[in-house]
Amino acid sequence: MSIQQFLTILRARWRLAALIFAAVFVAVSALPLAMHNKYTAVASIVVDAKVDPVSGGAGLPEVVMASYINTQSDVITSERVATRVAKDVGLDKMPAFQQAWHDKTNGQGNFDQWLAQYLLKGKKVLAAPPVNASATRQTNVIEITVKWTDPQMAAAIANSFARTAIDTNIELKVEPARQYASWFNERSAALRADLEKKQNHLTDFQNASGIVATDEKLDVENARLTELNTQLTTIQGQRQDSQSRQRQVNEAGNEFLPEVLQSPLIASLKDALTQAEAKRTETAGRLGKNHPDYQAAEAEVVSLRGRLAAETQKIVASLGSTTQVNMRRESDVKAAVEAQKKRVMELKAAHDQAAILAGDVTAAQRDLDAVSQRMAVSNLESQAQQTNVVLLSPAAVPLDPSSPKVMIFVAAGLFLGIVMGIGTILMLEMFNKRLRDESDLVNIVGVPVLGRIGSIKPDSSTRSKSRSLATRLAGT
């Protein structure tokens, strides 16, 4: 269909199009008169991202903040908040809502839940960041928008949603903290009992083994073991020395022993023996061997040699005794060293066991301190009455209705009237085709147009003659 054909059809059926346009325009424009006015109230709350002074946790990072704000929006529009708001503003006591609930559900189900769903459905209550928030302009403000037929009720519901959302946020924060505090309290009691048990075990072990926290007994026993080892080394040296001297006696004779050579008595006896032998020799040369003086000198020499041999034998015998004594002392000291080693090992084992028990006590104390600290924080959080969601601006009572918007309905009526009017005449034209110009004739007959007779407008006398002729023809 060409524009020329469209204009021809419109010119031929413009009265019908105008009638339809007028009917649709009037009907759509009159809809606001039949609708109830709705008022929009807006309350704003702000979500703070600062550090929580109670829990001491870090502030929310920017990446998590957007998700946290969306979560707060979901909390605001939750059934829990809506139920409390309905009771707060008294919707549950209004007969109109009770009757509507009975009509909808026949008295089945929960009235409070139905009332909460009534508030949340149909976009009566919205909670979202402001519409001017963008990627380049982040905001922590959430606007609570309420649409209601009563302006005062709209403001009351919006403010109630803001207050209830803040209270619910505190409850959502406090309830887990109370549960954690209760669990930490139970765990703390168990850890305290375990700590007392381990402390008693450590004390009993220390009392049984004679070990105290500042015990220096192990150091004393180690020093004693060192001293015994030193004594053993000394005695072994002495024993080896005495044995070496005994072997020297067997190999070289008694007179070459250092003890014999260094003995003053032996030296004096040797001097006396030398003098006696000289005297005997002098007496033998002067008086002869049968002289009584010679006999006396000989007896003195024999006596001195006997004494010298006896004293030497005593020294040799003392060497053997010393060796035996050293061997016994070595054996005794070895036994003492082994006993001391055993004692030191027992003390070390006892100290190690005490250290293990003390470590268990320290670990139990550390666990108890950690749980006690967490319990203290949870107790503080469970008593908190502050949250990071605060009221920014309460909703004011709206003065002008937000809907219906008359100009929108007028524009819609104008648009729908034009569309309906033009659409109707085009559909009529499709089902009742008419010849409007020569192009329609060419399309139907399929032959070219050779000529066209213009429109003839008869004058008044010609029209009267035509009517009289038509009357006569009708009479015949």
FENSUL-V915062 format. One record per pair of residues at least 12 apart in sequence whose ideal C-beta (glycine too) atoms are under 10 Angstrom apart, sorted by the first residue. I is the first residue (numbers start at 1). J is the second residue. Records with the same first field share a line. If there is no record, write none. Layout:
BEGIN
I->J / J
END
This chain:
BEGIN
1->426 / 429 / 430
2->439
4->436 / 437 / 439
5->429 / 436 / 437 / 439 / 440
6->422 / 425 / 426 / 429
7->436
8->429 / 434 / 436 / 437 / 439 / 440
9->422 / 425 / 426 / 428 / 429 / 434 / 436
10->421 / 422 / 425 / 426 / 429
11->436
12->425 / 429 / 434 / 436
13->421 / 422 / 424 / 425 / 426 / 428 / 429 / 434
14->421 / 425
15->425
16->421 / 424 / 425 / 428
17->417 / 418 / 420 / 421 / 422 / 423 / 424 / 425 / 426 / 428
18->417 / 421
19->421 / 424
20->417 / 418 / 419 / 420 / 421 / 422 / 423 / 424 / 425
21->413 / 414 / 416 / 417 / 418 / 419 / 420 / 421 / 422 / 424
22->413 / 417 / 421
23->417 / 420 / 421
24->412 / 413 / 414 / 415 / 416 / 417 / 418 / 419 / 420 / 421 / 424
25->410 / 412 / 413 / 414 / 415 / 416 / 417 / 418 / 420 / 421
26->413 / 417
27->413 / 416 / 417
28->409 / 410 / 411 / 412 / 413 / 414 / 415 / 416 / 417 / 420
29->406 / 407 / 409 / 410 / 411 / 412 / 413 / 414 / 417
30->409 / 413
31->404 / 406 / 409 / 412 / 413
32->401 / 403 / 404 / 405 / 406 / 407 / 408 / 409 / 410
33->404 / 406 / 409
34->404
35->401 / 403 / 404 / 409
36->148 / 149 / 150 / 401 / 403 / 404
37->149 / 150 / 151 / 400 / 401 / 402 / 403 / 404
38->124 / 146 / 147 / 148 / 149 / 150 / 151 / 154 / 398 / 401 / 402 / 403 / 404
39->146 / 147 / 148 / 149 / 150 / 151 / 152 / 153 / 154 / 155 / 397 / 398 / 399 / 400 / 401 / 402 / 403
40->126 / 145 / 146 / 147 / 148 / 151 / 154 / 155 / 158 / 395 / 398 / 400 / 401 / 402 / 403
41->144 / 145 / 146 / 147 / 148 / 151 / 152 / 153 / 154 / 155 / 156 / 157 / 158 / 159 / 161 / 394 / 395 / 396 / 397 / 398 / 402
42->126 / 130 / 143 / 144 / 145 / 146 / 154 / 155 / 158 / 393 / 394 / 395 / 396 / 398
43->76 / 127 / 142 / 143 / 144 / 145 / 146 / 155 / 157 / 158 / 159 / 160 / 161 / 162 / 163 / 165 / 391 / 392 / 393 / 394 / 395 / 396
44->130 / 141 / 142 / 143 / 144 / 145 / 158 / 162 / 391 / 392 / 393 / 394 / 395
45->72 / 76 / 127 / 140 / 141 / 142 / 143 / 144 / 161 / 162 / 163 / 165 / 166 / 169 / 389 / 390 / 391 / 392 / 393 / 394
46->69 / 139 / 140 / 141 / 142 / 388 / 389 / 390 / 391 / 392 / 393
47->60 / 65 / 68 / 69 / 71 / 72 / 73 / 129 / 139 / 140 / 141 / 142 / 169 / 387 / 388 / 389 / 390 / 392
48->60 / 140 / 387 / 388 / 389 / 390
49->61 / 62 / 64 / 65 / 68 / 69 / 140 / 388
50->388
51->388
52->173 / 381 / 384 / 386 / 387 / 388
53->380 / 384 / 386
54->173 / 177 / 377 / 380 / 381 / 382 / 383 / 384 / 386
55->173 / 177 / 377 / 378 / 380 / 381 / 384
56->377 / 380
57->377
59->388
60->140 / 388
62->138
65->138 / 140
66->129 / 133 / 138 / 140
68->140 / 388 / 389
69->128 / 129 / 133 / 138 / 139 / 140 / 141 / 142 / 389
70->127 / 128 / 129 / 142
71->172
72->127 / 140 / 142 / 165 / 168 / 169 / 388 / 389
73->126 / 127 / 128 / 129 / 142 / 143 / 144 / 165
74->127
75->127 / 142 / 164 / 165 / 168 / 169 / 172 / 389
76->125 / 126 / 127 / 128 / 142 / 144 / 161 / 162 / 164 / 165 / 166 / 168 / 169 / 389
77->119 / 120 / 125 / 126 / 127 / 128 / 144 / 161 / 165
78->116 / 120 / 127 / 164 / 165 / 168
79->112 / 113 / 115 / 116 / 117 / 119 / 120
80->116 / 164 / 168 / 171 / 172
81->116 / 119 / 120 / 125 / 127 / 160 / 161 / 163 / 164 / 165 / 167 / 168 / 169
82->112 / 113 / 115 / 116 / 117 / 118 / 119 / 120 / 121 / 124 / 125 / 157 / 160 / 161 / 164
83->110 / 112 / 113 / 115 / 116 / 117 / 119 / 164
84->112 / 116 / 160 / 161 / 163 / 164 / 165 / 167 / 168
85->115 / 116 / 119 / 125 / 146 / 156 / 157 / 158 / 159 / 160 / 161 / 162 / 163 / 164 / 165
86->111 / 112 / 113 / 114 / 115 / 116 / 118 / 119 / 157 / 160
87->112 / 115 / 116 / 160 / 164
88->156 / 157 / 159 / 160 / 161 / 163 / 164
89->119 / 153 / 156 / 157 / 159 / 160 / 161
90->153 / 156
91->112 / 115 / 116 / 118 / 119 / 153 / 157 / 160
92->111 / 112 / 115 / 116
94->115 / 153
97->111 / 114 / 115 / 118
98->111 / 115
100->114 / 115 / 118
101->114 / 115 / 118
104->118
119->146 / 148 / 157 / 161
122->147
123->145 / 147
124->145 / 146 / 147 / 148 / 154 / 157
125->144 / 145 / 146 / 147 / 148 / 157 / 158 / 161
126->143 / 144 / 145 / 146 / 147
127->142 / 143 / 144 / 145 / 146 / 158 / 161 / 162 / 165
128->142 / 143 / 144 / 145
129->141 / 142 / 143
130->142 / 143
131->143
140->388 / 389 / 392
141->392 / 393
142->162 / 165 / 389 / 392
143->158 / 162 / 392 / 393 / 395
144->157 / 158 / 159 / 160 / 161 / 162 / 165 / 395
145->158 / 161 / 395 / 402
146->158 / 159 / 160 / 161 / 395 / 398
147->398 / 401 / 402 / 403
148->398 / 402
149->401
150->397
151->396 / 397 / 398 / 399 / 400 / 401 / 402
152->397 / 398
153->397
154->395 / 397 / 398 / 402
155->394 / 395 / 396 / 397 / 398
156->395 / 397
157->395
158->394 / 395 / 396 / 398
159->391 / 394 / 395 / 396
160->395
161->395
162->389 / 390 / 391 / 392 / 393 / 394 / 395
163->391 / 394
165->387 / 389 / 391
166->386 / 387 / 389 / 390 / 391
167->385 / 387 / 389
168->387 / 389
169->387 / 388 / 389 / 390
170->384 / 385 / 386 / 387 / 389
171->387
172->387
173->381 / 382 / 384 / 386 / 387 / 388 / 389
174->381 / 382 / 383 / 384 / 385 / 387
175->382
176->378 / 381 / 382
177->377 / 378 / 379 / 380 / 381 / 382 / 383 / 384
178->378 / 379 / 381 / 382 / 383
179->378 / 382
180->374 / 375 / 377 / 378 / 379 / 381 / 382
181->374 / 375 / 376 / 377 / 378 / 379 / 380 / 381 / 382 / 383
182->375 / 378 / 379 / 382
183->371 / 374 / 375 / 378
184->370 / 371 / 372 / 373 / 374 / 375 / 376 / 377 / 378 / 379
185->371 / 372 / 375 / 378 / 379
186->371 / 375
187->367 / 368 / 371 / 372 / 374 / 375
188->367 / 368 / 369 / 370 / 371 / 372 / 374 / 375
189->368 / 371
190->367 / 368 / 371
191->364 / 365 / 366 / 367 / 368 / 369 / 370 / 371 / 372
192->364 / 365 / 368 / 371 / 372
193->364 / 368
194->360 / 361 / 363 / 364 / 367 / 368
195->360 / 361 / 362 / 363 / 364 / 365 / 366 / 367 / 368
196->361 / 364
197->360 / 361 / 364
198->357 / 358 / 359 / 360 / 361 / 362 / 363 / 364 / 365
199->357 / 358 / 360 / 361 / 364 / 365
200->361
201->357 / 360 / 361
202->353 / 354 / 355 / 356 / 357 / 358 / 359 / 360 / 361
203->357 / 361
204->357
205->350 / 353 / 354 / 356 / 357 / 358
206->350 / 353 / 354 / 357 / 358
208->350
209->346 / 347 / 349 / 350 / 351 / 353 / 354
210->347 / 350
211->347 / 350 / 351 / 353 / 354 / 355
212->354
213->354 / 358
215->347 / 350 / 351 / 354
217->343 / 347 / 350 / 351
218->343 / 344 / 347 / 348 / 350 / 351
219->347
220->347
221->340 / 341 / 343 / 344 / 345 / 346 / 347 / 348
222->340 / 344 / 347 / 348
224->336 / 337 / 340 / 343 / 344
225->336 / 337 / 339 / 340 / 341 / 343 / 344
226->340
227->336 / 337 / 340
228->333 / 334 / 335 / 336 / 337 / 338 / 339 / 340 / 341
229->333 / 337 / 340 / 341
230->333
231->329 / 330 / 332 / 333 / 336 / 337
232->329 / 330 / 332 / 333 / 334 / 336 / 337
233->330 / 333
234->326 / 329 / 330 / 333
235->325 / 326 / 327 / 328 / 329 / 330 / 331 / 332 / 333 / 334
236->326 / 327 / 329 / 330 / 333 / 334
237->326 / 330
238->322 / 323 / 325 / 326 / 327 / 329 / 330
239->322 / 323 / 324 / 325 / 326 / 327 / 328 / 329 / 330 / 331
240->323 / 326 / 330
241->319 / 322 / 323 / 326
242->318 / 319 / 320 / 321 / 322 / 323 / 324 / 325 / 326 / 327
243->319 / 320 / 322 / 323 / 326 / 327
244->319 / 323
245->257 / 258 / 259 / 315 / 316 / 319 / 320 / 322 / 323
246->316 / 319 / 320 / 322 / 323
248->319
249->312 / 315 / 316 / 319 / 320
253->312 / 316
254->309 / 312 / 313 / 315 / 316 / 319
255->270 / 308 / 309 / 312
257->312 / 315 / 316 / 319
258->315
259->312 / 314 / 315 / 316 / 318 / 319 / 322
260->308 / 311 / 312 / 313 / 314 / 315 / 316 / 319
261->315
262->315
263->311 / 312 / 314 / 315
265->307 / 308 / 311 / 312 / 314 / 315
266->307 / 308 / 311 / 312 / 314 / 315
268->308 / 311
269->304 / 305 / 306 / 307 / 308 / 309 / 310 / 311 / 312
270->304 / 308
271->304
272->300 / 301 / 303 / 304 / 307 / 308
273->300 / 301 / 302 / 303 / 304 / 305 / 307 / 308
274->301 / 304
275->300 / 301 / 304
276->297 / 298 / 299 / 300 / 301 / 302 / 303 / 304 / 305
277->297 / 298 / 300 / 301 / 304 / 305
278->297 / 301
279->293 / 294 / 296 / 297 / 298 / 300 / 301
280->293 / 294 / 295 / 296 / 297 / 298 / 299 / 300 / 301 / 302
281->294 / 297 / 301
282->294 / 297
283->295 / 296 / 297 / 298
284->297 / 298
437->449 / 452
438->451 / 452
END
